[in-house]
Amino acid sequence: MRFVFQGSADLPPRPPWPEQSRSTMPNQPGTTDGTAAPEIPEHQAVAPPDEEAVSWVSPVEAPPGPREGVNDYDSFAEAYAAENETSLLNAYYARPAIVDLAGDVVGRRILDAGCGAGPVAADLRERGAVVAGFDSSAAMLALARRRLGDGVVLEQAELGGPLPFPDAGFDDVVASLVLHYLEDWTTALAELRRVLKPGGRLIGSVHHPFVSHLTAPPGTDYFATRPASQWWELGGTKNLMTFWDRPLHAITDAFTAAGFRIDVISEPPPAPGARERFPEVFAQKESGKFLCFLFFVLTKA
């Protein structure tokens, strides 16, 4: 998880280069004192610019090997769900932004893609939606069933594969912070479009491409679709997470190629109460705004 505050005066100072880690500041050929930056392996991760906000995220110390065990939410589901409930980037930013973009959902059938423990589905249901969801993690689905009850359809399925839902079964799909786990979005977007009714909406969010570039190693090609990894330390375990960064045009091109019309691209502020809840993060940050995720509303064309 990576974010930067709005405005150059609000950017955190560039830290010393850690050994074998990704920088947390803009790409440039050397450090701020004019000396050459140390060589950094291609496949590295981002240290968050503000440790108070996401202290459980840290850089990888070596390029990842085989993908076994990568993005294994089953191993830390309880700890992640607890963190998600109250964290700045989830509870006060990503989740309320998705719900706000959904608007009036009374009576609408909504599929939560990558539902996790069900916080977004729960918020939408409270606002009158009829919700269903799927996730690849059995442990996260167990938490979602505990939260949402047996009356909600929850299926175990991979975002990049066939989905166990009928054609045109939903008014909306929400996909909050899930697409960036995939290198290729073609199948995922085709399946999400398939389950939408004509004129249905896909409401989602991904890592902001500008933030991904700003926090990448010097020399990283902005226009490349590239992997980036982090260690997440939750529940007493250290878990390797890998995401796929991509430029803005690759995001929008994928949406239109899949048969969606782009209605909204949004960079919202955090929810009311964020500054009061996290004063140490917002101290001396005059704007109170930051970039972390890119939000969108698409319509099935």
N, C-alpha and C positions, 0 to 999 in steps of 0.2 A: 504494500500500500504506500503510495507516494503522493504528496501534495505540496503545492507551493502557494504562498499568499500572493494576492493580486498586487501589482505595482512593484517596480524594482526596489523601492525603499523598504518594502515589506519582505523581500526575499531573505531567508536566513543566510548568515555568513557562510562562505565556503569552508568546510572543515578540512583538516589535513587529509591527504590521500591515505586511506587504509590499505594495507597490503592485500592485493588481489580482491578488490571490491570495486563496485561501480561508484562513480562520483555522484554527489547529490546536487550538483550545480550544472550550469550550461556547458555545452561542449566547447572546448577551446584547446589550443595546442599545448598549453602549459599551465602551471599554477598561477595564482594571483600575484606572486612575487616575481614572476618572469622566468622561473626555473622550469625545466622540462618535467612534465608529469611522468611518473613511473609507468611502465608498460602494464596494461591491464588485459587479462584474458578476455576473449570475445564474449563468452557466455557467462555473464556475471549479473549480480543483482543490485538493487537499489537500497540504500539505507535511507529511511524516512528523514526529511529535513527537520522534523520536530519530534524528538523522542518521547515527549510527554503524551503525544497524541496516539502513537502506535508503538509503544515500547516493546511489544512482543514480536516485532519484525526486525530482522537484521540481514546484512549481506551474506551471500554464500562465500565460503572461503576457498572454494575450488570449483572448477567447472563440473556440473552434474554428470554422472555416469548414466547407467541404464535407468529407464523411467520407472522401474518398479518402486513403489512406495511414494511416487510423486503425486501431489494433490490428493493424498489419502485422508479425506475428511472423516472416515470411519475411526481413525486413530485418535482424533481429538474433537469429536462432535460436541460433547457436553461443554467443553471449555470454550470452543468457538461460539456456540450458541449463547453462552453466558456473556461473552465479550460483545457479541453482536447486539445484545439487548440495550447496552448503555454507551457504546463507544461513540466518539465524535463522528467518525466517518460513516458509520452505519445508522445509528439511532437519530443523529442530528443532521444528517446530510443525504446519504444515498436513499434510505427508506422513505423519509418524508417527501423527497423530490419526486420519486416514482408515484407515490400516492397522489400528490398534487397534480402531476401530469395526467393521471387517470381521470381526474375530475369527478363528475357525478356518475357513480357506478351502480346505483340502485337497480336491482333486477338483472344486471349484466352478468353473463357467464364468463368467468375469467380463469385462464390457465396460468399458473405460476411456474415458469420454466426454471429449473434449478432452485426449487423452493427452499432447500435447506431445512431448518427447523420450523419454518412457516411464519416468520414475523410479517412479511409483506402480505401474504394471504390472509393472516389474521386481521391486519389493518384494513384491507379491502372488504373483508366480510363485515367488519364493524360498520362500514359505510354502506352496506346493503347489497354487496355483490354475492353471487353464488360462485364459490371458488373450487378449484381442483388444482393439483400440482404433481410435479414429478421431480425426482432427483436421482443421481447415480449412487448416492451414499445410503446404504441401508440404515446406518446409525442416525443420520440426519432425518430420514423419513420416520423413524421411530419417535423422534422428538416432535416432529410435525404432527404425527397422529395423536400423541399425548396432548398437544396444544389445541388441535383443531377438532378432535373427536372422530368417531368412526363414520359419521355421516358425510365426511369429505372424501372424495376420491383422490387417493394419493398412490402414484405408481413409481416403481423403480425403473428408470430408463436413462440412457445416455443421450445427452443433448445432440451429439453428432450422428445419431442413428435413428431408425424408425421409431416413432412414438406410438404408444398404445391408446390412441384417441381417434375418434372418427373424423372424417372430413367435415369441415365447416361446423364444428361443434361449439365454438366459442366466439363471443363478441370481441374479446380482447385477450392478448397474451402479454404477460409481463416477464421480462428477462433481465433481472437486476444483477449486474456484475457477473455474468456467466459466459458470454460469447468470447471474452478474451482468454478463456482456457483453451480455445481451439485455434489451430493453425489455419484450417480451411473452414469457412463458414457456409459453404454451398449447401450441404445436406441439412445442416441445422436450420438455416433460413427457409429452405424449401419445405421442411416439415412444419415449422411454425406457421408458415403461410397456409399450408394445407389444412390445418386444424381451425383456421379462422374462417368465419363467415365472410361473404362478400362485403367489402367495406369495413371489415374488422381492423382493429389496431394492434400493432406490436409496440409496446412501451418498454423501453429498456435503458441500460447504461453500460458503459465499458470504461476501461482506463482511458483517460484523456490523452490523445496522441501528443499534444504539446508537452504535457508533464512527462510522458514517457521519454520524449526526446531530450527535454531539459535535464533529466536525471540519468541519462545514458552516458557511457564512457566517451571520452573524446574520440572523434573520428567515426562514431556510429552513423550509419546511413539512415537518415530520417525516412527515406522512401522505401526501405526494406521492411518486410514482415519478418520479425526476429523474436527469438525466445528471450525471456528475462526471468531470473529465478531469485527467490528469497527464502530465508529460513523463517518459519513461524514457530515461536516457542509458546505453546499453550498446553495446559494440563500436564505439565511436567515432561512433555515430549518435544523434540525438535523435529520439525516437519518441513520437507523440501517442497516448495510451491513453484510451479513454472507457469508463466503466462505468455501470451503472444502479443507483442506490441506491433502496431501497424500505423501507417500515416492516415490522415483524415480522408484523403481521396480514396484509399482502399476500403475504408469503412462505408462511405457513401456509395461507392461503386458497387459494393457487395449488396447493399440494400436495394438499389435500383435494378441490378441484374436479377435479383430474386423475385422481382415483381411487386415491389413496394413503392409507394409514393412517400417521400420524406415531407412530413408536415411540420415538425418541430425539431430543432437542434438547440439544446439548452445548456447553460452553464450557471445553475442557480446558486444563490447564497445559501449558507447553512440555515437550518431552521431556527426560529425564535427560541431563545434560551440557551443556545450553544455557547455564547460568550460567557454567560453567567455560570454555566456548568463546567466550562474549561477555561477559567481565567488565565491560567499559566500559558496556555497555547496562544491566546489572543492578546496577551500583554504586549504592548508596543506595536501591535498590528492595527494601524489606524483604520484600514478599510474594512476589516472584519470579514473579508471575502477571501476565498482561496480556490484554486483549481485542483481537482483530483480526478473526477470522473466526467465523462461526456454523456449527456442524457438525450434521448430522442423519442419521438412519436412517429410511427410509420403507419400508413394505411394500405391494406391489401388492394392493389390496383386491379 
